[in-house]
């Protein structure tokens, strides 16, 4: 986990939310939580590939370094670019938006 990140929910809660969002037809998709290096987790599970999302050029520079290290450990990386309209969206932006929405008085509230 990135030490600079401050999740709004515990890992198990987030995993349940992700699992609930996955279509039932995707029976071969698993959601799990772990601590430590992702490559160690992949090797433990027998995975040889990581799929990671990219939003911006700075993401690519960072992800390229991770991919090079992971490859040395036997794990390949595949990158999927975000939709252009979502490139500026990050977990920090999403949390700020959610916080602003919850702080905003309801338009339907009785006064």
FENRAHU-V445771 format. One line per field, one symbol per residue. ss: DSSP state (2 for helix, 1 for strand, 0 for the rest). phi: phi as a letter, one per 20 degrees, with the letter a starting at -180 (. if undefined). A space follows every 50 residues. Layout:
ss=???
phi=???
This chain:
ss=00000000002222222222200000000000000002222222200011 11110022222222222222220001111110022200002222222222 22200000000
phi=.ffeecgebfgfffffffgfeeggfefeddcbcbcnffffffffenecbd dcecdcgggfgfffffffffffendecdddfffgfdfeecffffffffff ffeffffefed
